[in-house]
Amino acid sequence: MKVTLNIADSVVQRLRDEAAKSGITMSRPVEAGLMHVLPEPASSESPATDLPPLPTWNGGEELVDVSNRDPLYIVMEEE
C-alpha cells in the first residue's frame, strides 16, 4: 500500500543513504521501524477462557411458531 508521510528532510536523507548503503528500498527500514514501535495485533487464537461468560436471561415462553408467518405478524403488530 502506498502512503504519503511528512518526514523531516534530514531524516529522509539519512534513510536514503542507509537504504542505498544496504542495497534495500527505503520502505524496508521504515516498515521495520514501524513494526518495532507498534503493538502486536491481538491473536484470534486466544483461548476462550479469557472471555467473560455471556449473559443469560429468561425470555419467557414462545408466543408463536416463527415458521408460521401469519400468527407471527399478528403478534408483531400487537406491540
C-alpha positions as CSV (number, residue, x, y, z in Angstrom):
1,M,0.0,0.0,0.0
2,K,1.3,3.4,-0.8
3,V,1.2,6.0,2.0
4,T,2.2,9.7,2.0
5,L,4.0,10.9,5.1
6,N,5.6,14.2,6.1
7,I,9.1,13.4,7.3
8,A,11.9,15.9,8.0
9,D,14.3,16.3,5.1
10,S,17.3,15.4,7.2
11,V,15.6,12.1,8.3
12,V,14.7,11.2,4.7
13,Q,18.3,11.9,3.6
14,R,19.6,9.6,6.4
15,L,17.0,6.9,5.3
16,R,18.0,7.3,1.7
17,D,21.7,7.0,2.5
18,E,21.2,3.9,4.7
19,A,19.0,2.2,2.2
20,A,21.5,2.8,-0.6
21,K,24.4,1.6,1.5
22,S,22.4,-1.6,2.5
23,G,21.1,-2.1,-1.1
24,I,17.5,-2.1,0.0
25,T,14.5,0.1,-0.7
26,M,13.6,3.0,1.7
27,S,10.4,1.2,2.5
28,R,12.0,-1.7,4.2
29,P,13.6,0.1,7.1
30,V,10.5,2.3,7.5
31,E,8.3,-0.7,7.8
32,A,10.8,-2.5,10.2
33,G,10.8,0.6,12.4
34,L,7.0,0.8,12.4
35,M,6.7,-2.9,13.3
36,H,9.2,-2.2,16.2
37,V,7.1,0.6,17.8
38,L,3.5,-0.7,17.0
39,P,1.9,-3.3,19.4
40,E,1.3,-6.8,18.1
41,P,-2.3,-7.3,16.9
42,A,-4.4,-9.5,19.2
43,S,-4.3,-13.1,18.2
44,S,-7.6,-14.7,17.1
45,E,-6.2,-17.9,18.6
46,S,-6.5,-16.8,22.2
47,P,-8.2,-19.3,24.4
48,A,-11.9,-18.8,25.1
49,T,-11.2,-18.8,28.9
50,D,-10.0,-15.2,28.5
51,L,-13.6,-14.1,27.7
52,P,-16.2,-13.4,30.3
53,P,-19.3,-15.6,30.2
54,L,-22.2,-14.5,28.0
55,P,-25.2,-13.1,29.9
56,T,-28.3,-15.3,30.2
57,W,-31.9,-14.5,30.9
58,N,-35.4,-16.0,30.9
59,G,-37.2,-14.6,27.9
60,G,-40.4,-16.4,28.7
61,E,-42.1,-18.9,26.5
62,E,-42.6,-18.6,22.8
63,L,-45.7,-16.6,21.6
64,V,-45.8,-18.1,18.1
65,D,-44.1,-20.6,15.9
66,V,-41.8,-18.4,13.9
67,S,-42.1,-20.8,10.9
68,N,-45.8,-19.9,10.7
69,R,-45.8,-16.3,9.4
70,D,-49.4,-15.2,9.9
71,P,-49.5,-15.6,13.7
72,L,-46.1,-14.1,13.9
73,Y,-47.2,-10.9,12.0
74,I,-50.3,-10.6,14.3
75,V,-48.1,-10.7,17.4
76,M,-45.6,-8.2,16.0
77,E,-48.4,-5.8,15.2
78,E,-49.9,-6.0,18.7
79,E,-46.8,-4.5,20.3
